[in-house]
């Protein structure tokens, strides 16, 4: 069963993680070792969670507190795939592709 329009993982960071830790974007960026603008792009869904960002989050939060790199990359993949399917459906992009065999 596929999730309907999953949230961008940056939204989870922005809405759940930062408030729970009582951190500003600037403080979180400093903790992650990235520029504030870099983190802001992720938090606002203008950039995805890259493998390196996922590793930074894992190091920062720790696996036991929901920071596993695989978890964050899985959320990003679910978001990206849903967006691609929605775009393909609306644009009928995949119609010309025939099944193999």
N, C-alpha and C positions, 0 to 999 in steps of 0.2 A: 504494500500500500504506500503510495507516494504522498508526501506532505503537500498540502495546498499552499502555494506561495510562501516558502519558508523565509524567515527573516535573514537579512544579511548578518553574518557573525559579528560585524562591527557594532550592530545595534545591540547585540547581547552584551558586548563589552561596555558600550555607552550606557545602556539602561540598567544593567544588573551588576556587572563587576566593579566599575568605577565607583558607583554610589555605595556599594557594600563595603568597599575599602576606604571610602571617604576621600577619594583622590580626584584632583582636577586633571584635565587633559595634559596640562604641562607636567604635573608630578608623575603621571603614568608614563608619559613619553620619556621622561628622565629615567625612570625605573627600567624601562624597556631598552634604553640606549638608542632612541630614535628621535628625530626632529618632531616638534609639536605638530607641524603641518602634515608630516607623514602619518602620524597617528590619527590626526583629525580626519584625513581622507578615508582612512579605514573606518573610523567611528561613524562617519556620515555616509558610508556605502559608496564612496567614489573610488575606492581602491579595495582590492580583495586581500584576504589573509594569504600571504605568500608562505611557502615552506619556511623561509628564514624568520618571518614574523611569528609563525606558529611555534618555532623553536624558542624564540624570545619569550613568548607567552608561557610556554612550558617551564622555562627556567625561572620566570618571574612568579607565576602562581603556584607551580609545583603540580605534579600529576595528581596527587591525592586531593587537591582542591579544584579539580576540574580543568587543569591547565594542560592536559595532554595534547601534544602537537597533532596527533592523529584526530582527536576530537574536533579541534578547530579547523583542520583541513577538511574533515568530513562535512562540517557545517558549510564551509565555503563551497565544496563540490555540490552539495545538495542545492544550495542557492543558485549557483551557476548553471547547473543542469536544468533546474526548473525554469530559469529565465530563458535558456536556449530553447527548451521545448515550447514554451509559450510564444517566443518569437517565431519559431519554425511553424507553429500551428497558425498563427496570425498571418504570416507571410507565405504560407503554403510552400516553403522552400524545399521540403523533403519529398514533395509529390513526384518529382521527376526521377527519383531514385528507385530502381527496381531491386527486388530481393534477389540474392544470389541463388543460383541453382536452377 
